[in-house]
Amino acid sequence: MGALEKLRRRTTAAGRTWLSSTEEDLPGGETEARLWEILREDPNDIAAFSELAEIVRRQAARRHHSDQKEQESPQKARERAKTAADDAVWALSEELAHSGRAWFPLIELARLSVHNDREAALRRLATAAERDPSGRALAKGLQMLRETGLPGDALNLGVGHWRPQEHDPQAGKHLVQAAVEAGRAADARRHLDALSQHPDQGTVAALRAQLEQLIARAERHPHKAGQPVLDLRESRSCAAKLRGLLHR
């Protein structure tokens, strides 16, 4: 059984007991109830999600310590405590992700699973981007991939979903940064030029000044990318040409 499947089974069996919003299961139930109410209205309220996630992490840690084995080493205990906390946040995210409006819980699920099941994590990020026309979900997804050392995946995700005229300029910023980190300075400059299409020219000008310096340094000191990057537009073009040849 894979690590991710074990995680899912643990959260199904036990995780939801950490997510009960009743006062008897959650000390200080008024706070949890208030946060749940906020998240039911807006599952993408990052502040409320973060606060509730911290609560369920602490509750999971308390349960872990109460069940801790006497002969368990400190390192093993820490590992089990972290796993228990991640399980609890997984269950919270999974519960909220059922809403068709939810994109931030999908990003959290992707963050928790990216090292165990990268493809599933990328699918969650793509779904999150599709659910949010503002581009905030895309920006958060790109940021998460960059922070986990996957700039190539961030670049692929951005190329497939970014709409420079409509999306939050932060999405363009993270896409440019991902291109630089993936060793694709030319792509970074192309994406920076596309960012200029956004109507908020004040924000774009501030980002451009910052990103121009980043690209200039990358051009002076090029490095090989640590992760392959697939340009989805080039792939679609090649596929179209191939279909044309096959139908001749």
C-alpha atoms as one frame of an Amber mdcrd trajectory, in Angstrom:
protein
   0.000   0.000   0.000   1.423   3.402  -0.970   2.133   6.140   1.547  -0.638
   8.352   0.207  -3.233   5.572   0.379  -2.229   4.903   3.984  -2.665   8.599
   4.688  -6.133   8.608   3.156  -7.172   5.576   5.184  -5.897   7.107   8.397
  -7.800  10.336   7.776 -10.969   8.458   6.866 -10.785   6.326   9.991  -9.629
   8.895  12.491  -9.140  12.323  10.977 -12.738  13.405  11.138 -12.838  12.848
  14.870 -10.389  15.757  15.076 -12.694  17.907  12.951 -15.889  17.711  14.956
 -17.206  21.179  15.641 -19.007  20.208  18.860 -17.818  21.612  22.142 -17.454
  18.190  23.730 -14.876  17.114  21.104 -13.073  20.425  20.718 -12.084  22.449
  23.761 -12.970  26.109  23.224 -15.662  25.054  20.771 -16.881  28.583  20.159
 -13.707  29.440  18.267 -13.871  26.282  16.148 -17.568  26.806  15.468 -16.908
  30.387  14.359 -14.093  29.293  12.038 -16.201  26.501  10.559 -18.988  28.988
   9.902 -16.575  31.325   8.101 -15.174  28.487   6.002 -18.594  27.160   5.086
 -19.355  30.601   3.657 -15.921  31.032   2.090 -13.735  27.898   1.974 -10.905
  30.074   0.619 -10.614  32.335   3.653  -6.909  31.744   4.195  -6.758  33.354
   7.635  -9.653  31.258   8.966  -8.270  28.103   7.361  -4.820  28.678   8.830
  -6.231  29.275  12.305  -8.433  26.169  12.191  -5.580  24.104  10.742  -3.369
  25.122  13.668  -6.102  24.106  16.095  -6.533  20.651  14.568  -2.755  20.235
  14.494  -2.561  20.928  18.223  -5.440  18.553  18.914  -3.756  15.823  16.860
  -0.516  16.384  18.776  -2.342  16.086  22.106  -3.966  12.834  21.006  -0.595
  11.567  19.837   1.102  12.363  23.142  -1.659  10.675  25.109  -1.185   7.520
  23.004   2.619   7.695  22.896   4.437   4.446  23.534   6.734   4.396  26.523
   9.701   2.888  24.677   9.382   5.176  21.653  12.468   7.224  20.778  12.169
  11.041  20.735  12.800  11.124  16.976  10.124   8.521  16.290   7.725  10.383
  18.544   8.319  13.620  16.635   7.776  11.857  13.319   4.519  10.315  14.514
   3.352  13.645  15.914   4.019  15.377  12.588   2.212  12.604  10.701  -0.767
  12.905  13.027  -0.863  16.684  12.549  -0.624  16.364   8.756  -3.401  13.771
   8.809  -5.637  16.185  10.685  -4.988  19.032   8.242  -5.531  16.622   5.338
  -8.940  15.700   6.740  -9.819  19.368   7.216  -8.753  20.220   3.662 -10.563
  17.235   2.190 -13.773  18.189   3.993 -13.678  21.754   2.647 -12.526  20.785
  -0.857 -15.923  19.194  -1.560 -17.295  22.658  -2.252 -17.128  23.570  -5.932
 -15.946  27.026  -4.879 -13.015  25.739  -2.830  -9.536  26.233  -4.223  -7.326
  26.901  -1.190  -8.091  23.511   0.426  -7.006  21.871  -2.843  -3.696  23.708
  -2.657  -3.209  22.476   0.894  -3.983  18.907  -0.210  -1.459  19.313  -3.005
   1.158  20.581  -0.562   0.633  17.599   1.716   0.782  15.051  -1.121   3.305
  16.520  -3.572   6.203  14.347  -2.366   4.136  11.129  -2.207   1.991  11.536
  -5.320   3.262  14.392  -7.459   0.874  13.825 -10.364  -2.200  13.886  -8.108
  -0.904  17.035  -6.451  -0.494  18.728  -9.828  -4.035  17.738 -10.799  -5.329
  19.332  -7.606  -3.453  22.527  -8.386  -4.861  22.593 -11.915  -8.394  22.123
 -10.551  -7.810  24.908  -8.031  -6.673  27.253 -10.812  -9.738  26.401 -12.886
 -12.077  27.106  -9.965 -10.768  30.632  -9.423 -11.108  33.170 -12.257  -9.211
  35.839 -10.297  -5.869  34.039 -10.543  -5.241  33.993  -6.772  -5.416  30.195
  -6.735  -2.925  29.985  -9.571  -0.580  32.379  -7.767  -0.777  30.324  -4.552
  -0.249  27.084  -6.468   2.802  28.435  -8.270   4.200  29.739  -4.989   3.722
  26.368  -3.317   5.522  24.526  -6.111   8.399  26.986  -6.054   8.742  26.667
  -2.283   8.860  22.861  -2.548  11.648  23.010  -5.133   9.558  22.263  -8.237
   9.935  25.355 -10.455   9.581  23.286 -13.625   6.165  22.054 -12.507   5.239
  25.613 -11.554   6.206  26.784 -15.028   4.141  24.052 -16.668   1.127  24.887
 -14.500   1.421  28.586 -15.220   1.834  28.203 -18.966  -1.293  26.069 -19.063
  -3.540  28.349 -16.978  -2.230  31.917 -16.787  -4.322  34.700 -18.344  -2.141
  37.811 -18.018  -4.888  40.352 -18.717  -7.305  38.902 -16.152  -5.336  37.184
 -13.416  -3.872  38.687 -10.275  -0.412  40.063 -11.187   1.052  37.885  -8.418
   0.411  34.875 -10.656   2.583  36.442 -13.337   5.234  37.294 -10.773   5.482
  33.688  -9.561   5.514  32.420 -13.142   8.460  34.664 -14.021  10.294  33.599
 -10.870   9.611  29.928 -11.618  11.028  30.341 -15.126  14.209  31.883 -13.716
  14.542  29.121 -11.119  14.030  26.492 -13.822  16.904  27.973 -15.839  14.614
  29.455 -18.510  15.616  33.131 -18.558  14.240  33.661 -22.074  10.856  32.319
 -21.010  10.979  34.506 -17.915  11.444  37.604 -20.077   8.605  36.530 -22.377
   6.268  36.075 -19.399   7.352  39.429 -17.982   6.419  41.092 -21.276   3.023
  39.361 -21.158   2.485  40.641 -17.606   2.455  44.174 -19.059  -0.967  43.405
 -20.537  -2.584  43.596 -17.079  -4.690  46.761 -16.617  -3.236  47.544 -13.165
  -0.188  49.260 -14.568   0.938  50.626 -11.205   1.283  47.139  -9.723   2.853
  45.836 -12.919   5.451  48.627 -12.950   6.538  47.810  -9.391   6.764  44.088
 -10.174   8.572  44.730 -13.430  11.348  46.696 -11.728  11.897  43.817  -9.305
  11.675  41.056 -11.905  13.881  42.805 -14.464  16.756  42.638 -11.993  16.092
  38.967 -11.341  16.080  38.124 -15.054  19.187  40.213 -15.701  21.090  38.269
 -13.041  19.877  34.989 -14.531  21.028  36.051 -17.990  24.464  36.980 -16.665
  24.800  33.740 -14.710  22.835  31.057 -16.551  22.436  27.672 -14.909  21.039
  24.367 -15.984  17.507  23.626 -14.905  17.114  20.903 -12.331  13.726  19.866
 -13.678  12.509  19.451 -17.283   9.971  21.992 -18.476   7.267  21.233 -20.989
   5.929  24.200 -22.959   2.301  23.181 -23.362   1.731  25.543 -26.258   4.632
  24.024 -28.200   3.296  20.540 -27.430  -0.174  21.421 -28.706   1.317  22.914
 -31.866   3.385  19.778 -32.502   0.368  17.584 -31.897  -1.690  19.602 -34.383
   1.039  19.290 -37.030   1.272  15.538 -36.424  -2.492  15.124 -36.814  -2.304
  17.045 -40.099   0.397  14.734 -41.436  -1.558  11.627 -40.427  -4.667  12.798
 -42.263  -2.913  13.546 -45.545
